Amino acid sequence: MAKINQYTEDNIRSLDWKEHIRMRPGMYIGKLGDGSSPDDGIYILLKEVLDNSIDEFVMGAGKTIEVSVQSSRVTVRDYGRGIPLGKLIDVVSKMNTGGKYDTRAFKKAVGLNGVGTKAVNALSDYFKVESNRDGKTAFAEFNRGVLEIENQPEESSRRRGTKVTFIPDESIFKNFKFRNEYIARMLKNYVYLNPGLTIVFNNEKFHSNDGLKDLLEERIKDTQISYPIIHLKGNDIELAITHSRTQYSEEYHSFVNGQNTTQGGTHLSSFREAFVKTIRDFYGKNFDSSDIRKSIVAAISIKVMEPIFESQTKTKLGSTEMGGDLPSVRVYINDFLKNKLDNFLHKNSGVAEALNKKILQAEKERKELSGIRKLARERAKKASLHNKKLRDCRVHLGDLKNDRRLDTTLFITEGDSASGSITKSRDVNTQAVFSLRGKPLNSYGMSKKIVYENEEFNLLQAALNIEDSIENLRYNNIVIATDADVDGMHIRLLLITFFLQFFPELIRSGHLFILQTPLFRVRNKKETLYCYSDIERIKAIKKLQPKPEITRFKGLGEISPDEFGYFIGDDIRLDPVMLDEDKSIEELLSFYMGKNTPDRQSFIIDNLKVELDIIE
């Protein structure tokens, strides 16, 4: 008979607040990550602190927030009312303690202050909170949630408000690095949603007067649009809408109570439905919904009483009710569009005419592509059944709960050797592999038709589930994994061109990455070091003197599956593909993929010289 493990009172253990957060950080801040993705944990820590400062502004206290990020040290200073000094420690170290449970004071707050700052405190090597109010100041310092220093309130002439400083715990956020581009995007969203607010980030000021209209103008900068942005505002809703002439799929920016709901939710699905209904009613035609929404670029922000989100990181709204005396979210958004958008189109005949023309053009293109799309879907389905291109992960095979969607990754690689190594060493729960055959087509300047006619593009599009919209993107991280040689670099460029040409919102939303793998292995009998550059190789040789064995990896296929596991596991190195906001997509593609060969040659020579100077 098998021995049964004893189960007694000694097996029962109660964790205090900081132990629970540190043991299960994903419950509080989503995935951890190293800062290469905009939804990595270190940015959630910053957001949790910022949310409280934003709520002070919403309540009419403090028009400026100062944010400083220097290396791993983050400081947020607001000029709100300041935390009551007698409760300073409790607010940042006692669960379910805060001033936002009384909805009379914080009717439509971003955060509850019951968990957020506690999570930041528990997950930081260093955490300091300082409050200034009523002519007095007090502060407290913590290490991983443990109080180390506190001072009694003392007289002060400092301006009122709260200042929080923290350094994320490197034992939890391994090899992390803050990327200013992601932080700037987050802060800009805050000012767009709160006109009149100024955020100073490392001495750069962000401010907005026209809210979501400003947001959309920046997103479509240097992009051809079908008509001027439609900007509509109500008591608890704001919308900005236009259609692009150059992009193919739908692009949405959605917010609830100032929170960027990157995964949408009931408000976004309600908007998409209501927009179609309003347009059909206005023109008196039963347009196909895909034709109405094709190439739409829109932003929606609503305010909800006590919103319910589907995760602690608040990326998807689950609430169906607006709260108070208001109707449901669906009815509220539908009524708003039926009234405001309909009136706008009646008063602006030029916009109405341009929108109608855009819909008819989409209808024409859809019908022309209908036959091709049908054949393409059949080919994609057949390829999926035979598992020729895609080795999927358990999240999408139904073997694992979909609450790990944020952890899902698709590696796009070339050749049987490389894809074989990754497939054998991957985490089958969350990591999938898509294998290319040869170099992809240069899609610059081509129409969407090529996506369906080209087998590689068609199957990749089907694997990602992005034919009409990225809303149902199957993998949160799309990673290009190619050799670090000329051919590998070329394949990277061709894939990036494909995404920029047809699905730029994937890049704008921070979903596309380049996998960094080591160029060298330097080892002796006692230690093995993997080097990602010549500089690292030289340092490794000096460290492992006298004569270590040096291996140059010429391609991913030369790295064994056992070794590959190190490079796509907890210590994975990803370089995010980011768009330069000062340049349009057309400008980028024409330079890198156009016919201006001499200009590119000069660019390459100049950049190679810089790298060689560093090595020397």
LINCOR-V207645 format. One record per backbone hydrogen bond with DSSP energy under -1.0 kcal/mol. CO is the residue of the C=O (numbers start at 1). NH is the residue of the N-H. E is the energy in kcal/mol with one decimal. If there is no record, write none. Layout:
# LINCOR-V207645
CO_NH_E, CO_NH_E
This chain:
# LINCOR-V207645
8_11_-1.8, 9_12_-1.3, 16_20_-2.2, 17_21_-1.9, 18_22_-2.4, 19_23_-2.0, 20_24_-2.2, 24_27_-1.4, 25_28_-1.5, 25_29_-2.5, 26_30_-1.3, 32_41_-2.5, 34_177_-2.3, 37_40_-1.9, 40_43_-1.3, 40_44_-1.2, 41_45_-2.2, 42_46_-1.4, 43_47_-2.5, 44_48_-2.6, 45_49_-1.5, 46_50_-2.6, 47_51_-2.9, 49_53_-1.1, 50_54_-2.8, 51_55_-2.2, 52_56_-1.2, 53_57_-1.6, 54_58_-2.5, 55_59_-1.7, 56_61_-2.8, 57_60_-2.1, 63_198_-2.4, 65_200_-2.7, 66_77_-2.8, 67_202_-2.4, 68_75_-2.7, 70_73_-2.4, 73_70_-2.4, 74_166_-2.4, 75_68_-2.7, 76_164_-2.7, 77_66_-3.0, 84_87_-1.9, 85_88_-1.1, 87_91_-2.4, 90_94_-2.1, 102_105_-1.6, 102_106_-1.7, 114_96_-1.8, 115_119_-2.3, 116_120_-1.8, 117_121_-2.3, 118_122_-2.8, 119_123_-1.8, 121_124_-1.3, 123_169_-2.5, 124_144_-2.2, 126_167_-2.2, 127_142_-3.1, 128_165_-2.6, 129_140_-2.0, 130_163_-2.7, 131_138_-1.8, 132_161_-2.6, 133_136_-1.9, 135_156_-2.6, 136_133_-2.2, 137_154_-2.2, 138_131_-2.6, 139_151_-1.9, 140_129_-2.2, 141_148_-3.0, 141_149_-1.6, 142_127_-2.0, 143_146_-1.8, 146_143_-2.1, 149_141_-3.0, 154_137_-2.3, 161_132_-2.8, 162_78_-2.7, 163_130_-2.5, 164_76_-2.8, 165_128_-3.0, 166_74_-2.6, 167_125_-2.4, 167_126_-1.2, 169_172_-1.5, 169_173_-2.8, 172_174_-1.0, 173_176_-1.1, 179_183_-1.7, 180_184_-3.0, 181_185_-1.9, 182_186_-2.1, 183_187_-2.6, 184_188_-2.4, 185_189_-2.0, 186_190_-1.6, 187_191_-1.8, 188_192_-2.4, 189_193_-1.9, 194_197_-2.4, 198_65_-2.2, 199_206_-2.4, 200_67_-3.4, 201_204_-2.2, 204_201_-3.2, 206_199_-2.2, 208_196_-1.7, 210_213_-1.7, 211_215_-1.6, 212_216_-2.6, 213_217_-2.2, 214_218_-2.0, 215_219_-2.1, 216_220_-2.1, 218_221_-1.1, 220_223_-2.6, 224_245_-2.8, 230_241_-2.2, 232_239_-3.2, 236_303_-2.0, 237_234_-3.3, 238_301_-2.3, 239_232_-2.3, 240_299_-2.5, 241_230_-3.1, 242_297_-2.9, 243_226_-3.1, 251_298_-2.4, 253_300_-2.4, 254_261_-1.6, 255_302_-1.8, 256_259_-2.5, 259_256_-2.2, 260_262_-1.6, 261_264_-2.2, 264_317_-2.1, 265_269_-2.3, 266_270_-1.9, 267_271_-1.9, 268_272_-2.5, 269_273_-1.8, 270_274_-2.8, 271_275_-2.9, 272_276_-1.4, 273_277_-2.1, 274_278_-2.6, 275_279_-2.2, 276_280_-2.4, 277_281_-2.3, 278_282_-2.4, 279_283_-2.3, 280_284_-1.4, 280_285_-1.2, 285_287_-1.6, 288_292_-1.7, 289_293_-2.1, 293_296_-2.2, 295_244_-3.0, 296_251_-2.4, 297_242_-1.7, 298_253_-1.8, 299_240_-2.0, 300_255_-2.2, 301_238_-2.1, 302_257_-2.8, 308_318_-3.3, 308_319_-1.3, 311_314_-1.7, 315_263_-2.7, 316_310_-2.6, 317_266_-1.4, 320_329_-2.4, 322_305_-3.0, 323_326_-1.5, 327_322_-1.3, 328_332_-2.9, 329_333_-2.4, 330_334_-2.0, 331_335_-2.7, 332_336_-2.0, 333_337_-2.4, 334_338_-2.5, 335_339_-1.7, 336_340_-3.0, 337_342_-1.4, 339_343_-1.9, 340_344_-2.3, 341_345_-2.5, 342_346_-1.9, 343_347_-1.9, 344_348_-1.6, 348_352_-2.1, 349_353_-2.5, 350_354_-2.1, 351_355_-2.6, 352_356_-2.1, 353_357_-2.1, 354_358_-2.1, 355_359_-2.2, 356_360_-2.3, 357_361_-2.1, 358_362_-2.1, 359_363_-2.4, 360_364_-2.2, 361_365_-2.4, 362_366_-2.5, 363_367_-2.1, 364_368_-2.0, 365_369_-1.8, 369_373_-3.4, 370_374_-2.1, 371_375_-2.0, 372_376_-2.6, 373_377_-2.6, 374_378_-2.0, 375_379_-2.3, 376_380_-2.5, 377_381_-2.6, 378_382_-2.4, 379_383_-2.6, 380_384_-2.1, 381_385_-2.2, 382_386_-1.8, 383_388_-1.6, 389_435_-2.3, 391_433_-2.0, 394_399_-1.5, 394_400_-1.2, 401_404_-1.0, 402_405_-1.5, 404_407_-1.6, 405_408_-1.6, 408_477_-1.9, 409_432_-3.2, 410_479_-3.1, 411_434_-3.4, 412_481_-3.0, 413_436_-3.6, 415_419_-1.9, 416_420_-2.2, 417_421_-2.2, 418_422_-2.2, 419_423_-2.5, 420_424_-2.0, 421_425_-1.4, 422_426_-1.6, 427_431_-2.9, 428_394_-2.5, 429_395_-1.7, 430_409_-2.5, 432_411_-2.9, 433_391_-3.0, 434_413_-2.5, 436_415_-1.7, 443_446_-2.1, 447_450_-1.7, 448_451_-1.3, 449_453_-1.7, 450_454_-2.3, 454_458_-2.7, 455_459_-2.5, 456_460_-2.1, 457_461_-2.6, 458_462_-2.1, 459_463_-2.3, 460_464_-2.1, 461_465_-1.3, 461_466_-1.6, 464_474_-1.9, 468_250_-1.4, 470_473_-2.0, 477_410_-2.7, 478_513_-2.7, 479_412_-3.3, 480_515_-2.4, 485_489_-2.7, 486_490_-2.1, 487_491_-2.3, 488_492_-2.2, 489_493_-2.2, 490_494_-2.3, 491_495_-2.3, 492_496_-2.7, 493_497_-2.2, 494_498_-1.9, 495_499_-2.2, 496_500_-2.7, 497_501_-2.8, 498_502_-2.1, 499_503_-1.9, 503_506_-1.7, 504_508_-2.4, 505_509_-2.1, 506_511_-2.6, 507_510_-1.6, 511_478_-3.4, 512_577_-2.7, 513_480_-2.9, 514_575_-2.5, 519_553_-2.5, 520_531_-2.6, 521_551_-2.6, 522_529_-3.3, 523_549_-3.0, 527_524_-2.4, 529_522_-3.1, 531_519_-2.3, 531_520_-2.1, 533_537_-1.9, 534_538_-2.4, 535_539_-2.0, 536_540_-2.4, 537_541_-2.4, 538_542_-1.9, 539_543_-1.9, 540_544_-2.4, 549_523_-2.4, 551_521_-2.3, 555_558_-1.5, 556_559_-1.7, 560_564_-2.9, 561_565_-1.5, 563_566_-1.6, 564_568_-1.0, 569_572_-1.6, 573_516_-2.6, 575_514_-2.3, 580_583_-2.0, 584_588_-2.2, 585_589_-2.9, 586_590_-2.5, 587_591_-1.6, 588_592_-2.5, 589_593_-2.8, 595_597_-1.3, 596_600_-1.7, 597_601_-2.4, 598_602_-2.1, 599_603_-2.1, 600_604_-2.6, 601_605_-2.5, 602_606_-2.3, 603_607_-2.1, 604_608_-2.5, 605_609_-2.0, 606_610_-1.4, 607_611_-1.8, 608_612_-2.4, 609_613_-2.2, 610_614_-1.8, 611_615_-2.1, 612_616_-2.6
